[in-house]
Amino acid sequence: MNLLSVLKTIQIIICILIIVLVLVQSKTAGLSSSLKSSFSMYRSLRGVEKVIFVVTVVLGVLLVVNSLSIVILS
């Protein structure tokens, strides 16, 4: 396998991971959550929520870098 096909495979894996992480984050974003949030105060991310958020951001940056490297090598 050449480098380009490895980068494309990594691209697909990163995309799937981002999709899963975004879906995990939005589980609490339903209708009942929006009604509850109107009565509650703002709270910061803690624990697992913060880790998932940071990992999502890092994977987003890796996705952009990987995309640029695929374009450069093509």
Phi and psi restraints in degrees (value plus and minus 20) as a CYANA .aco file:
   2 ASN   PHI    -110.8   -70.8
   2 ASN   PSI     153.2   193.2
   3 LEU   PHI     -83.3   -43.3
   3 LEU   PSI     -56.1   -16.1
   4 LEU   PHI     -84.6   -44.6
   4 LEU   PSI     -62.3   -22.3
   5 SER   PHI     -89.5   -49.5
   5 SER   PSI     -52.5   -12.5
   6 VAL   PHI     -85.9   -45.9
   6 VAL   PSI     -63.1   -23.1
   7 LEU   PHI     -84.9   -44.9
   7 LEU   PSI     -56.9   -16.9
   8 LYS   PHI     -87.2   -47.2
   8 LYS   PSI     -57.4   -17.4
   9 THR   PHI     -85.7   -45.7
   9 THR   PSI     -62.1   -22.1
  10 ILE   PHI     -82.4   -42.4
  10 ILE   PSI     -57.4   -17.4
  11 GLN   PHI     -80.2   -40.2
  11 GLN   PSI     -64.9   -24.9
  12 ILE   PHI     -84.8   -44.8
  12 ILE   PSI     -62.2   -22.2
  13 ILE   PHI     -83.7   -43.7
  13 ILE   PSI     -63.2   -23.2
  14 ILE   PHI     -83.3   -43.3
  14 ILE   PSI     -62.1   -22.1
  15 CYS   PHI     -81.5   -41.5
  15 CYS   PSI     -63.9   -23.9
  16 ILE   PHI     -83.9   -43.9
  16 ILE   PSI     -61.6   -21.6
  17 LEU   PHI     -84.0   -44.0
  17 LEU   PSI     -60.7   -20.7
  18 ILE   PHI     -84.2   -44.2
  18 ILE   PSI     -61.9   -21.9
  19 ILE   PHI     -80.5   -40.5
  19 ILE   PSI     -65.5   -25.5
  20 VAL   PHI     -83.3   -43.3
  20 VAL   PSI     -64.6   -24.6
  21 LEU   PHI     -85.8   -45.8
  21 LEU   PSI     -58.1   -18.1
  22 VAL   PHI     -87.3   -47.3
  22 VAL   PSI     -58.9   -18.9
  23 LEU   PHI     -86.1   -46.1
  23 LEU   PSI     -56.4   -16.4
  24 VAL   PHI     -86.0   -46.0
  24 VAL   PSI     -59.2   -19.2
  25 GLN   PHI     -88.1   -48.1
  25 GLN   PSI     -54.2   -14.2
  26 SER   PHI    -108.9   -68.9
  26 SER   PSI     -14.8    25.2
  27 LYS   PHI     -81.7   -41.7
  27 LYS   PSI     -52.7   -12.7
  28 THR   PHI    -113.3   -73.3
  28 THR   PSI      -6.7    33.3
  29 ALA   PHI    -122.9   -82.9
  29 ALA   PSI       8.3    48.3
  30 GLY   PHI     -98.3   -58.3
  30 GLY   PSI    -192.7  -152.7
  31 LEU   PHI     -85.0   -45.0
  31 LEU   PSI     -63.0   -23.0
  32 SER   PHI     -85.4   -45.4
  32 SER   PSI     -54.3   -14.3
  33 SER   PHI     -87.5   -47.5
  33 SER   PSI     -57.5   -17.5
  34 SER   PHI     -88.8   -48.8
  34 SER   PSI     -53.2   -13.2
  35 LEU   PHI     -90.6   -50.6
  35 LEU   PSI     -58.4   -18.4
  36 LYS   PHI     -88.9   -48.9
  36 LYS   PSI     -55.9   -15.9
  37 SER   PHI     -90.1   -50.1
  37 SER   PSI     -42.4    -2.4
  38 SER   PHI     -90.3   -50.3
  38 SER   PSI     -41.3    -1.3
  39 PHE   PHI    -122.2   -82.2
  39 PHE   PSI     -25.1    14.9
  40 SER   PHI    -129.7   -89.7
  40 SER   PSI     142.8   182.8
  41 MET   PHI    -106.1   -66.1
  41 MET   PSI     143.1   183.1
  42 TYR   PHI     -85.8   -45.8
  42 TYR   PSI     118.6   158.6
  43 ARG   PHI    -150.9  -110.9
  43 ARG   PSI     130.0   170.0
  44 SER   PHI    -105.9   -65.9
  44 SER   PSI     141.7   181.7
  45 LEU   PHI     -93.2   -53.2
  45 LEU   PSI     118.6   158.6
  46 ARG   PHI    -159.5  -119.5
  46 ARG   PSI     132.6   172.6
  47 GLY   PHI      41.5    81.5
  47 GLY   PSI    -145.9  -105.9
  48 VAL   PHI     -85.5   -45.5
  48 VAL   PSI     -57.2   -17.2
  49 GLU   PHI     -78.5   -38.5
  49 GLU   PSI     -62.6   -22.6
  50 LYS   PHI     -87.7   -47.7
  50 LYS   PSI     -60.4   -20.4
  51 VAL   PHI     -83.3   -43.3
  51 VAL   PSI     -64.4   -24.4
  52 ILE   PHI     -82.8   -42.8
  52 ILE   PSI     -60.8   -20.8
  53 PHE   PHI     -83.4   -43.4
  53 PHE   PSI     -66.6   -26.6
  54 VAL   PHI     -84.9   -44.9
  54 VAL   PSI     -62.3   -22.3
  55 VAL   PHI     -83.4   -43.4
  55 VAL   PSI     -57.7   -17.7
  56 THR   PHI     -83.0   -43.0
  56 THR   PSI     -63.1   -23.1
  57 VAL   PHI     -85.5   -45.5
  57 VAL   PSI     -63.3   -23.3
  58 VAL   PHI     -83.3   -43.3
  58 VAL   PSI     -62.7   -22.7
  59 LEU   PHI     -85.3   -45.3
  59 LEU   PSI     -53.8   -13.8
  60 GLY   PHI     -83.1   -43.1
  60 GLY   PSI     -62.6   -22.6
  61 VAL   PHI     -85.8   -45.8
  61 VAL   PSI     -62.5   -22.5
  62 LEU   PHI     -82.9   -42.9
  62 LEU   PSI     -55.3   -15.3
  63 LEU   PHI     -83.0   -43.0
  63 LEU   PSI     -63.6   -23.6
  64 VAL   PHI     -85.7   -45.7
  64 VAL   PSI     -65.1   -25.1
  65 VAL   PHI     -83.0   -43.0
  65 VAL   PSI     -62.6   -22.6
  66 ASN   PHI     -85.1   -45.1
  66 ASN   PSI     -60.1   -20.1
  67 SER   PHI     -82.0   -42.0
  67 SER   PSI     -63.9   -23.9
  68 LEU   PHI     -84.4   -44.4
  68 LEU   PSI     -58.2   -18.2
  69 SER   PHI     -89.1   -49.1
  69 SER   PSI     -53.0   -13.0
  70 ILE   PHI     -86.2   -46.2
  70 ILE   PSI     -61.3   -21.3
  71 VAL   PHI     -85.9   -45.9
  71 VAL   PSI     -61.0   -21.0
  72 ILE   PHI     -86.6   -46.6
  72 ILE   PSI     -59.3   -19.3
  73 LEU   PHI     -99.6   -59.6
  73 LEU   PSI     -37.5     2.5
